[in-house]
Amino acid sequence: MINIILLGIVSSLFIHSTVNNFPPPGTSPTHGIKQVIFYIVGFVVLIVMTNIDLNIWIKTRWFLYGILLLSLIVLWAAPASMTENPSSLIPEINGAVSWYQLPMFSFQPSETIKFALLLIFAVEIDRHNRKHTIRTLKTDVWMLTKLMIILAPVAFFVYKQPDTGMVVLYLAMLAPMIYLSGIQRKILLVFAAIPTAIIGFIVGAYFFFQDFYQEKLLGALSPHQISRINGWLHPFEFLDSSYQTRLGLTAIGSAQFEGKGYMGNNVYVPEKHTDFIFASIAEEVGFIGGALVIVLLFSLIYRIILITMQSETRFGAMIGAGIAGVLSVQIFQNIGMTMGLLPVTGLTLPFLSYGGSSLISNIMLIALVCLIKQSYDGYFFKSDKKD
């Protein structure tokens, strides 16, 4: 909790600084105060969730999954006449239809459904292992098939928004859970070999078969995705596509070692208070401050792993692995894209970027960690026996 409170202080201060210097069009510079309110709401959610037995959350997992999947389908099916209106319930924002614009707040189902997916994956793996005590190739393949069937409709409708980055996060959450499930290592090798071969093929085509790469590989993507990839790989050739990345690099690089001081950010970067909040932090507090923020983020992940592994149950370990996996990849992707190391996506920086949906969905995951700790600390009952 101390770790999250520190991240909340950092988030609110630098969002206030960024928006005060570069207010988004048509808004007043009150985002820092709003972020404080989001954190207060998040801690209320945390308190409520941790006072409800973990078994109740487990029992509601399919209900939550169904409701959130339905909300994703509605976003996908929304007519253009609705999405093209910025003041409608379902507006198109930055080329994606991912949000419900409600009177008091915005709601992003693709963020919240991580909570339901995490519970479903952990329960299904745990039940599968209890049922199939003798592991065979057939039982392991069946387990993977069930998990893919659960993930497939969510991944499809989120990808169609389009939001490829969120689909990657779902896979980042599932992958370590599969690893800890006890699955046979030869199956893991096959699954590791497939993406490795695909990446190798794409890299080979990029360097040695440019015509095939441009026409067949890039041609299969949407114009929005092509623009981001070209802006990443050729930032000084595709100036429009790399505009945000180049400004992010300028903000971070101009700060040097010690930074420009609080409220000293003077490089405009689009979405600097949301997706590019790390550029704002690094610009004001330099390499030293940016490194400390990264340490703070990964100390939180370390604590999550430590707490869940101490539960000494496979279910608890899988919950911790899933949360650590999704947060680690999101942090790496977000900070990497601000430095031009990775293509720009719509992924926020956990606990630091402005926004209620992302923050509260991540706090819901933290609530699961707290519930697991309560279960072995004797919050309700304490036993010397281990499951």
N, C-alpha and C positions, 0 to 999 in steps of 0.2 A: 504494500500500500504506500509506503514511503517513496518507493521508486516511481510509482504512478503519479503521486502528488508532485514530485519534482519535475516529471515530464509535463504535467499540467501547468506548472508555473512557467517553465521554459516556453511551452506552446503559447500560452496567453500573452506573455510579454512580447514575444517576437511577432506574433500575429498583429498585436496592437501597433508595434513599431512599423511593420510592413504596410499595413493598411493606412496608417497615419501619413506615411510618406507617399504612398501610391494607392489612393482609394479607388476601389473598383467603380466603374461608371454607374452613375445613378444611385449610389449608396452613401451612407454616412460612415465615418471611420469608427464604428462601434463593434467591429468583429472580435476584438480582444475581450470585451465584456461578454459578448455572446458565447465565446469559447469557455469562459469561466462558468456561465450558466449551463452549457453543455456538460461540463465536468461535474457540476453539482447534480444535474439530472442523472448522469452516469453513475455517480456514487449512490444515489437513491435507488437506482436499478440494481446495483450491486448488493446493497443491504437487503432489499426485498428478495432477490434471488437466493442469497445465501441463508435466508430464513425459511426457505422452502426445501423440503427433503430432496436429495438428488434423485431418488427413485421416481418422484413425481415428474421431474423434468424428463427423465428417461421415458416415462409413459406417454408424455405429450409430444414426443419427437416426430411421429408421423403426422400428427395434426398440424404442427408447425411447418413441417415440410410441405404438406398439401396446400396450406394457405399461402405460403410464400411462393411455391411453384405456380399457383393460380395467378398470383399477382405478376409474376414474370410473363406468363402467357398473355395477360391483359396488356402489358407494355408492348409486347411483340405485335399484338393484333390491333393496337390503337391506330385509327385512320390518320392519314397525313393532314387532314383538315384540323385535327386536334393537336398533333405534335408541332405543327408549324406556328401555332399561336403561343408566344412566350408566356402568356398569363393563364394558360389552360392547366388542367389537372395533370396532364402528361405532356410536358414540353420537351422539345429536342434541345439538349444542352451540349455544346461543343461537339456536335455531330453524332451524339448518342442519345437514345431514348432509354434512360436507366432510372428515372426518378418519378416519384409522385409529388407534385407541388401542392402541399396542403397549406391551409391558412397560417398556421403557426410555425411549421417546419417542413423540411423536405425529407422524403423517405426513399431509401434505395434498397429494394428487396434483395439484390444480389449480394449485398454486404451481410444482411441479417441471416440469410439462409446458411451461412457458414456454421452458425451455432447448431442448427438442426442437422446438417450433414455430419458434423463432427460427432454428435451423439449417435446418429444412425450407424455410421461407420464403426465406431467403437463397440456398440452393442452387437452388431451383426458379426464382427470378427470374433468377439468374445463368445457368443453363442455357437458359432461355427466350430470354434476350438473345443468347446465343451462337448459338442455332439460328436465330433470326429477326433477322438483322442489318438487314433492311429492315422498319421498323416500320409496321404498318397498323392500322386500326381493328379488324379481325378478330383479328389476333394479340394486340393489347393486351387485348381483351375476353376472349380465351381464357386469357390469363395470369391475369386477375382471377378468372375462373371457377374455375381450378385452385386458386388460393389460398383462395377461399371454400369449396370442397369440402373442403379440408384442415381449415379452421377450424371448419366447421359442426358436426360431431359433438362436438367438444370444447366448443364454446360451448353447445350444447344441454344436455349432461349437467351442465355447471357451472351453467347457469342454473336447472336443475331442482333444485339442492341446497337452497335457492336462493342463488346468489351472483352477483348482477348486476354488482357492482363488479369481479369478476375478469374477466368477459366484456368489460367496458369496457377493462380493461388489455390484453387480447389485441388489441383493435382499435387501442389506442394504440401497441402495438408494431408492428403491421402497416402502419398508415397512413404513417409516414415512410419505411418501406422501399419502399412502392409509389411514393411521391413520387420517390425516388432511382432507381427502376428505369428511368427514361427514358420512362415512359408519356406518351402524348399529352396535352397540357394540356387539350384540350377534354373528355376523359374525366374528368380531375380536377375540372373545373368542374362537370360533371354530378353527380359523387359528392359534391362539396361542397355543391351546391345542394339535394340531397335531405335531408340532416340539417338544413340551415338552414331549409328549408321546413317540416319536421316540427316543429322547435322553435318557429318562428314561429306555426304553427297551434295548438300547445299553449298558448303564451303568450296568443294571441288568445282562445282558448276560455276560459282562466282569467279574463281580465279582462272579457270581453263576453258569454260564454255559460256562466254558472256551472252551470246545470242539465245541459247537455251535458257539461261538464267533469267534474262529479261522477259522473254516471250512466254515461257511455260511456267516458271516458278513465280516470278513477280506478277505475271499476267493473271494468275489464278486468285490473287488477292484483291481486296476492295481498293479503290483509289485512296481512301483515307490511310489504309495500312501501307500501301506503296509509298505514299508521301513520307510517312514516319520512318520507314526503313531507309529510303534514299537520303533523308535528312540526317540520319544517324551515320551512315557509311560515307556520305559525301557532303559534309556540312558546308564546305566552301564552294560547292558547285550548285547545290539546291538550296539557295539562300532563304527562300520562303519557308521550305520544309524544316530547315534547321534553325529558324529564327529564335525559338524559345531556348534551344540547347546552347546556342552561341551566347545568348545573353546570360544564361545560368553560369556558363564557364567564366564569363567576364566578371560577374558578381563575386564568384568564389575566388578567382585568381587575383582580383584587385585587392582583396582583403589581406593577402599575404599571411604572415604568421600570427599577428596579434589582432587583426581586424580593424574596422573603422570606428568601433565604439557603438554603444547602444543608441538607437535612433539614427545611426549614421549611414544606413543603406541608401545609396543614390543611383543604383543601376536598376532600371525598370525591367522586370521579367513578367510576362503574362502568367497569371495564376500563381503569383509568388507566395500568397498566403495559404494556398492549398497544396497542389502537387509539388511546387518548388519552394516549400518552406525551408528546406535545408540550405538552399542558396542564400536565403535571407539570414539565417543563423550564422552560416560560415562567413558571410560578408561583414557582419557586425562584430563577431568575436573571433574570426580568423581560424587558422588551423587548430590552435589550442582548444578553442570552444567547440568547434565542430567535432574534434576527436573525443572530447568529454561527453558530448551528446551521444555519439556512437557507443561509447563505453556504457553510458546509462541505459541505452536501449538493449544492449546485449547482456548487461547484468540482470535485466528483467527476464530475458529469455533463460539465462542460466538458473535463476531462481525458480522459474516455472518448471524446468526439467528436474531440478533438485526436489521440489515438493512432490511432484507426481511420481518420481521414481521411488521415493520413500514410502509410498503407499503399498509397495510390494505386491501389487496386483497388475495383471496384464492390462485390464481395463484402464486403470489410472495411468499407467505408462503410455498407453496409446493416446489418451486424451492429451497428455503433456507433449508427446511427440508431434501430434497433429497441430497443436497451437504453436509450438516452437517452430515447426516447419513453415507454417503460413506466415508468421511474423518475420522470420529470418529472410525468406524470399522477398517479402514485401519491402522490408528495410533495404535489402541489397539492390532491388530493382529501382526503388525510388531514389536513393542516393546515387546509384550508378547513372541514372538518366540525367540527373542534374549536372553531372560531370562529363557527359558525352560518352560514357563507357557502354551504355545500353540505350536502345531506342526509347523514345518518350512514350509512356502509356498513361492511363488515367489513374494509376495507383497512388494513393496517398501515403504519407509517412505515418505509421501507426503512433497514436497518442500525441502527435505534434501538428499535423496538418489541420487546418480549419474545417469544421464540419461535424454535425451531430451524428449522422448515420454511421459513419466509419468509427467514430469514437465509441459510441454506445455498443455497437456490435463487437468491438474488441474488448470492452469491459464485460460484456456477457461471457466472452471466452475466459476472462480472468475469474469471473464468478464460478465457473466450473472448477478451476484450480483451487479456489477457496473451499468449495464443497468437498473436493477430494481430500484436502488437508483436514477439514473438520471430521471426515469419516474415520481417519486413523488417529486423530488427536483426542477422540472421545467426546465430540460435541454433544452427541445424544447418549451413546453407550460406549463403553471402553472395554475391550477384551484383550487378553494376552495372546489369543490365538490369531494366527495369520491365515488369510484365505489362500 
